[in-house]
Amino acid sequence: MSDFIYLLMKKYSDSELLEAFHKGHRPALARLLTRAENQHPSISQLLDKLYPETGDAWRIGLTGPPGAGKSTLVNQMVLNYRKQEEQVGVIAFDPTSPFTGGALLGDRIRMETIGMDPGVFIRSMATRGHLGGLAVGVDRRSVV
């Protein structure tokens, strides 16, 4: 089994999760986001440990009607930050699929030019029925 698959399948304790996250393991980042999204009982303690490490990180929020060019703007912003050798994380909130309950993934597909860059992490999340393009808990997820 490859290291990536092992890390993806691994059941992390809180301390193991933070350790893997600090080593730059993407599956650990994905797990932290999932814990934030699902309001895992330990997420508050994990975020308390992570928050002081955010340093000079920026949070930029974009919203607008369908077709306004949000994904195009995000794509260009990410490309500009990557030219400055910055690490970038994108949380794209998509409408909830009526079939699966998950995100429809439209934004992620439209940002395909940055999706393969190892310095960029993109996570699509469903709004879970909340209007206005944001989901409950966006503040917890953006700390990660």
C-alpha positions in Angstrom: 0.0 0.0 0.0 1.4 3.4 -0.9 2.2 6.0 1.8 -0.5 8.3 0.4 -3.2 5.6 0.5 -2.1 4.6 4.0 -2.3 8.2 5.3 -5.7 8.5 3.6 -7.1 5.4 5.3 -5.5 5.8 8.6 -7.6 6.5 11.7 -5.9 9.4 13.4 -5.9 10.3 17.1 -5.9 14.1 17.7 -2.2 14.2 18.3 -1.4 12.0 15.3 -3.6 14.2 13.1 -1.8 17.4 14.2 1.6 15.8 13.7 0.7 14.6 10.2 -0.8 18.0 9.4 2.5 19.7 10.5 4.4 17.4 8.2 2.4 18.6 5.3 0.3 15.5 4.7 -2.7 16.4 2.6 -4.9 13.6 4.0 -4.4 15.1 7.5 -5.6 18.5 6.2 -8.6 16.9 4.6 -9.4 15.0 7.9 -9.2 18.3 9.9 -11.6 20.0 7.5 -14.0 17.0 7.7 -13.8 17.2 11.5 -14.6 20.9 11.4 -17.4 20.4 8.9 -19.0 17.6 10.9 -18.5 19.4 14.3 -16.4 16.6 15.7 -16.2 16.7 19.5 -12.5 17.5 19.5 -12.5 20.2 16.8 -12.5 23.1 19.2 -9.4 21.8 21.0 -7.6 21.1 17.7 -8.4 24.6 16.3 -7.2 26.2 19.6 -3.9 24.5 18.9 -3.8 25.5 15.3 -5.0 29.1 15.5 -1.7 30.6 16.9 0.1 29.0 14.0 -1.9 30.8 11.3 0.6 33.7 11.4 0.2 36.0 8.5 -2.4 33.9 6.7 -5.1 35.7 4.9 -8.8 34.8 4.6 -10.5 36.1 1.5 -14.2 35.5 0.9 -15.9 35.8 -2.4 -19.6 35.5 -3.1 -21.9 36.3 -5.9 -24.6 35.0 -8.2 -24.0 32.1 -10.6 -22.0 33.1 -13.6 -20.5 36.2 -12.0 -16.9 34.9 -12.5 -16.1 33.9 -8.9 -14.2 30.7 -10.0 -12.3 32.7 -12.7 -11.3 35.3 -10.1 -10.2 32.7 -7.6 -8.2 30.9 -10.3 -6.3 34.1 -11.1 -5.8 35.1 -7.5 -4.3 31.7 -6.7 -2.0 31.9 -9.7 -0.7 35.3 -8.5 -0.1 34.0 -5.0 1.7 30.9 -6.4 4.0 33.2 -8.5 5.0 34.6 -5.1 5.6 31.0 -3.9 2.8 31.2 -1.3 0.9 28.1 -0.2 -2.9 28.5 -1.0 -6.0 26.7 0.3 -9.3 27.2 -1.3 -12.6 26.2 0.3 -15.3 26.3 -2.4 -18.9 26.1 -1.2 -21.2 24.5 -3.7 -24.9 23.9 -3.7 -25.9 20.6 -2.1 -26.7 17.7 -4.5 -30.3 16.6 -4.0 -29.1 13.0 -4.7 -26.0 12.6 -2.5 -26.2 15.5 -0.1 -22.6 16.4 -1.1 -21.3 19.3 -3.0 -22.0 19.5 -6.7 -18.3 20.3 -7.3 -18.9 22.9 -10.0 -16.3 25.4 -8.7 -13.6 22.7 -8.3 -14.1 21.6 -11.9 -13.8 25.2 -13.2 -10.5 25.7 -11.3 -8.8 22.8 -12.9 -5.7 24.8 -13.9 -4.7 25.2 -10.3 -6.0 21.9 -9.0 -2.8 19.9 -9.8 -0.4 22.4 -8.2 1.1 20.8 -5.1 1.1 24.2 -3.4 -2.6 24.5 -3.7 -5.2 22.6 -1.7 -8.8 22.8 -2.9 -11.8 21.5 -0.9 -15.3 21.6 -2.2 -18.0 21.6 0.5 -21.7 21.5 0.3 -23.8 24.4 1.6 -26.1 21.8 3.1 -29.2 23.8 2.3 -28.0 27.2 3.7 -28.7 30.1 1.4 -26.2 32.8 0.5 -23.4 30.5 -0.6 -22.0 29.8 2.9 -22.4 26.8 5.2 -22.5 26.7 8.9 -19.0 26.4 10.4 -17.2 28.2 7.6 -15.2 30.1 10.3 -13.9 26.8 11.8 -12.9 25.4 8.4 -11.1 28.6 7.4 -8.8 28.4 10.4 -7.5 25.0 9.2 
